[in-house]
Amino acid sequence: MSSRLVNAQATTPDLTSYDLLAPQLSGGKDSAVMMAVFMDDVRAAGVADRVVSYHSGLGVLEWPAVVFEGIRYPGVSELAALQSSAFGVPADQHVEVTRTMPGPDGIRMPHSLLTEIAAYGRFPRMGSPYCRKSAKEAVVSSAWTPMVRRLRRELGRPVRILKVMGLRSDEGADRRKRAAFRRVQANGARVVDEWLPVKDWPTAAVREWHVAAPVPYCWTYDSVPGAADWAGTSRCSCSLCVFASRRDVLLSLSRRPRLAALYAEVEQVRGDSFRADWRIADLIRHAETCGAPDPGVVCADDGPEFDALQQQVCMALKREPRKKPDLALRGGRAPCDGCAVRS
């Protein structure tokens, strides 16, 4: 399917007016389509040299690489880099960024989103999606700062940046309401616009595009890696995402039981729940008693990165939380409704 066919009605901003073209790559299926559409326009405008792609790495919380039946399937961070290179962005113009914190020896170390949740005391909510800001948008914005300082001196004016994202209306009401093009920041140093070039692509069209795509999609979308049936998780963000459907969460905790247990520990210590209507602990029990989707593959999560995450989270839980979990306590708890795991 042509990348322009579905997007024929979309308005393309004047790409030549920006000093930095910054696509944000999650490694998910929509990021790849976005890069195809975006880079077509970039090449037509003759400004490919202004593109620097970014991936906000979430470390252990991302879907990792797996080996299934002797074949290795890449994880999310690797896919983000592949999505960049597949459409002509040089390797040195793809940047993976992550939130960090001072380590015990003074060297900065990754600061996991789950550690932040444990320290904050509350899980993100639809009305307070701080995970998107603190672990993703703010991290990329900080990564622009050195370039902004340099270009600001050279240009003698605020640096113009186009942030390009693969968000689509099909993913939820909040994304349907989001403008396809808008200004998100303006000050004396930078002017940042946001463009969603595939906002109106339906999910079916995205899947059809991937049939002949030059880059693979994440294995978690399938029932088992390589099945090409789109019967796995419907989205590819955090492995355990508070905004995911219940079926996705049940499948994810079956695929990553050790990570699910760590989330349940944060719930128990902080008194907050994964969502106002769901507790991870209850969903784990539901999976054990009523069943859950067949995971297809189970991630061991037995490496040093996971051990470091567990230690970091446990240290955060020993301190007083910054907030009390009143947002969740005002919500009800959805009882187990048999085996309705598809909602």
C-alpha positions in Angstrom: 0.0 0.0 0.0 1.3 3.4 -0.9 2.1 5.6 2.1 0.5 8.5 0.3 -2.8 6.7 -0.5 -4.2 6.6 3.0 -2.8 10.0 3.9 -3.8 11.9 0.8 -6.0 14.4 2.8 -3.3 15.2 5.5 -1.8 18.6 5.6 2.0 18.6 5.4 3.7 21.5 7.2 6.5 23.4 5.4 9.4 21.1 6.3 11.9 23.6 4.9 11.0 26.1 7.6 12.4 23.9 10.4 16.0 23.7 11.7 15.5 20.2 13.2 13.1 17.5 12.1 12.7 15.2 15.0 10.5 12.0 14.5 9.8 10.2 17.8 10.1 6.4 17.3 8.4 4.1 19.9 9.4 0.9 18.0 5.7 0.1 17.5 3.8 -0.6 14.3 2.6 3.0 13.9 6.1 4.5 14.2 7.2 2.6 11.1 4.3 3.8 9.1 4.9 7.3 10.3 8.5 7.2 9.2 7.5 6.0 5.7 5.1 8.9 5.3 7.4 11.5 6.9 10.5 10.5 5.0 8.7 10.6 1.7 7.8 14.2 2.4 11.3 15.0 3.7 13.0 13.7 0.6 10.5 15.6 -1.6 11.4 18.8 0.3 15.1 18.1 0.1 15.8 18.4 3.8 16.8 14.9 4.8 20.0 16.3 6.4 17.9 18.0 9.1 16.3 14.7 10.4 17.4 13.3 13.8 15.2 10.5 15.1 14.7 9.8 18.8 13.6 6.9 20.9 12.7 7.3 24.6 14.1 4.1 26.0 12.2 2.5 28.9 14.8 -0.1 29.6 13.4 -3.3 31.2 9.8 -2.1 30.9 10.0 -2.3 27.1 9.3 -5.5 25.2 12.7 -7.2 25.0 14.2 -9.3 22.2 13.3 -13.0 22.3 14.5 -16.2 20.7 11.7 -18.4 19.5 12.2 -21.7 17.7 15.8 -20.7 17.0 14.9 -17.3 15.5 15.8 -14.1 17.3 13.1 -11.3 17.2 14.3 -7.8 18.1 13.1 -5.8 21.1 11.5 -2.3 21.0 14.7 -0.2 21.2 16.3 -2.2 18.4 13.2 -1.9 16.3 13.2 1.9 16.7 16.7 2.1 15.4 15.8 -0.2 12.5 12.8 2.0 11.7 15.1 5.0 11.4 17.7 3.3 9.2 15.2 1.6 7.0 14.0 4.9 5.7 17.4 6.5 5.1 18.4 8.1 8.4 22.1 7.6 9.1 22.9 5.7 12.3 24.6 8.7 13.9 21.4 10.6 13.4 19.3 8.2 15.5 19.4 8.9 19.3 18.2 6.8 22.1 17.6 8.7 25.3 16.5 7.6 28.7 15.8 9.2 32.1 18.7 8.9 34.5 19.5 9.4 38.2 22.8 9.7 40.1 24.3 6.3 41.0 26.1 5.3 44.2 29.5 6.0 42.6 28.4 9.4 41.2 27.9 8.1 37.6 24.4 8.6 36.3 22.3 5.4 35.8 18.9 4.7 34.2 15.9 5.8 36.2 13.1 3.4 35.4 9.5 4.5 35.1 8.5 1.8 37.6 11.0 3.3 40.0 9.4 6.7 39.5 5.9 5.2 40.2 7.2 3.6 43.4 8.8 6.9 44.5 5.8 9.0 43.5 3.3 6.7 45.2 0.7 6.6 42.4 0.3 4.9 39.0 -0.4 7.2 36.0 -4.0 7.8 35.3 -5.9 9.1 32.2 -6.3 12.4 34.0 -2.7 12.4 35.1 -0.6 10.6 32.5 2.7 11.8 33.9 4.5 8.7 32.4 4.2 10.2 28.9 5.7 13.5 30.0 8.5 12.4 32.5 9.7 9.2 30.8 9.2 10.2 27.1 8.5 13.8 26.0 10.6 15.6 28.7 13.6 13.3 28.1 13.6 14.0 24.3 13.1 17.7 24.9 16.2 17.7 27.2 18.2 15.9 24.5 17.5 18.8 22.1 19.1 21.3 24.5 22.7 21.1 23.3 21.7 21.4 19.7 19.3 24.3 20.5 22.1 26.2 22.3 24.5 25.8 19.4 22.0 26.7 16.7 20.5 29.5 18.7 24.0 31.2 18.7 24.5 30.5 15.0 21.1 31.6 13.8 20.5 34.5 16.2 16.8 33.5 16.6 14.8 30.7 18.3 15.4 27.2 16.8 12.5 25.8 15.0 11.8 22.1 15.7 9.2 19.8 14.2 8.3 16.9 16.6 6.8 14.1 14.5 4.8 11.3 16.1 2.9 8.2 15.0 -0.2 8.7 17.2 -3.5 7.6 15.5 -7.1 8.4 16.2 -8.0 4.7 16.4 -6.0 4.3 19.6 -8.4 6.2 21.8 -10.6 9.2 22.4 -7.8 11.4 23.7 -5.8 10.8 20.5 -8.9 11.5 18.3 -9.2 14.9 20.0 -5.5 15.7 19.4 -4.9 18.1 16.5 -2.9 16.7 13.6 -0.7 19.8 13.7 -0.2 22.2 16.6 2.3 24.4 18.4 3.4 22.9 21.7 6.2 25.3 22.8 7.5 28.7 22.1 10.1 30.7 23.9 13.3 32.7 23.3 15.3 29.5 22.6 13.0 27.2 20.7 9.7 27.0 18.8 8.3 23.4 18.7 5.5 22.2 16.5 4.0 18.8 16.6 2.8 16.8 13.6 0.9 13.5 13.4 1.1 12.5 9.8 -0.7 9.2 10.2 -3.4 10.3 12.6 -6.2 9.2 10.3 -4.8 5.9 9.3 -7.1 3.1 10.4 -5.6 0.1 12.1 -6.4 -2.2 9.2 -4.4 0.0 6.9 -1.4 0.0 9.2 -1.5 -3.8 9.3 -1.8 -4.1 5.5 1.1 -1.7 5.1 3.3 -4.0 7.3 2.8 -7.0 4.9 5.5 -5.6 2.6 7.2 -3.2 5.0 11.0 -2.9 4.9 11.2 -3.3 8.7 9.7 -6.0 10.9 7.1 -5.2 13.6 7.4 -6.2 17.2 6.9 -9.9 18.0 4.4 -9.0 20.8 1.7 -8.1 18.3 1.4 -11.8 17.3 0.1 -14.8 19.3 3.7 -16.3 19.0 6.7 -14.6 17.4 6.6 -14.9 13.7 2.9 -16.0 13.5 1.9 -12.8 11.5 -1.6 -13.1 12.9 -1.9 -9.9 15.0 -3.4 -12.0 17.8 -1.0 -10.8 20.5 -1.1 -7.4 22.3 -2.9 -4.7 20.4 -0.3 -2.1 21.3 3.4 -1.9 21.9 4.3 0.5 24.6 5.3 -0.4 28.1 5.0 -4.1 28.5 2.5 -3.4 31.3 0.7 -0.2 30.4 -1.9 1.4 32.6 -3.7 2.5 29.4 -3.9 -0.9 27.8 -7.0 -3.1 27.5 -7.5 -5.8 30.1 -6.8 -8.5 27.5 -3.5 -6.9 26.7 -2.6 -6.6 30.4 -3.5 -10.3 31.0 -1.5 -11.4 28.0 1.5 -9.2 29.1 1.6 -10.5 32.7 1.6 -14.0 31.3 4.5 -13.2 29.0 6.4 -11.3 31.7 5.4 -12.9 35.1 8.4 -11.6 37.0 7.8 -8.0 35.9 4.1 -8.4 36.8 5.1 -9.6 40.3 7.3 -6.4 40.7 4.3 -4.2 39.8 2.2 -6.1 42.3 4.8 -5.4 45.0 4.6 -1.7 44.2 0.8 -1.9 44.5 0.9 -3.7 47.8 3.4 -1.4 49.5 2.0 1.9 48.2 -1.7 1.0 48.4 -2.4 2.3 45.0 -3.7 0.1 42.1 -2.4 -0.3 38.6 -5.7 1.2 37.5 -8.6 2.7 39.5 -10.7 -0.3 38.5 -8.0 -3.1 38.2 -5.3 -4.3 40.5 -2.4 -6.2 39.0 -2.6 -8.7 41.9 -6.3 -9.4 41.1 -5.5 -9.9 37.4 -2.7 -12.3 38.3 -5.2 -14.3 40.4 -7.7 -14.1 37.6 -5.2 -15.5 35.2 -4.5 -18.4 37.6 -8.1 -19.3 38.3 -10.1 -18.2 35.2 -7.4 -18.3 32.6 -5.7 -15.8 30.4 -4.6 -15.7 26.7 -1.9 -18.2 25.9 1.3 -16.2 26.2 3.0 -18.1 23.3 6.4 -17.1 24.7 7.5 -16.3 28.3 10.3 -13.8 29.0 12.7 -15.0 31.7 13.6 -11.6 32.9 16.6 -13.1 34.6 19.4 -10.7 33.5 21.4 -8.1 35.4 19.2 -5.3 34.0 16.1 -6.7 35.7 18.0 -7.3 38.9 19.1 -3.7 38.9 15.5 -2.6 38.3 14.2 -4.7 41.2 16.9 -3.3 43.5 16.1 0.3 42.4 12.3 -0.2 43.0 12.8 -1.8 46.4 15.0 1.1 47.5 12.3 3.6 46.4 9.6 1.7 48.3 11.6 2.0 51.5 11.1 5.8 51.4 7.9 7.8 52.0 5.9 8.4 48.7 5.7 11.9 47.4 1.9 11.5 46.9 -0.9 9.6 48.6 -2.9 7.2 46.4 -6.3 9.1 46.8 -6.9 9.0 43.1 -7.2 5.3 43.0 -8.9 4.9 46.4 -11.8 6.9 45.1 -12.3 4.4 42.3 -14.1 1.0 42.5 -12.6 -2.4 42.0 -13.9 -4.4 39.1 -14.7 -7.9 40.3 -13.7 -10.9 38.3 -16.5 -11.5 35.7 -15.7 -15.0 34.9 -13.4 -15.3 31.9 -14.2 -12.1 30.0 -10.6 -11.4 29.1 -11.3 -9.8 25.7 -12.4 -6.3 26.9 
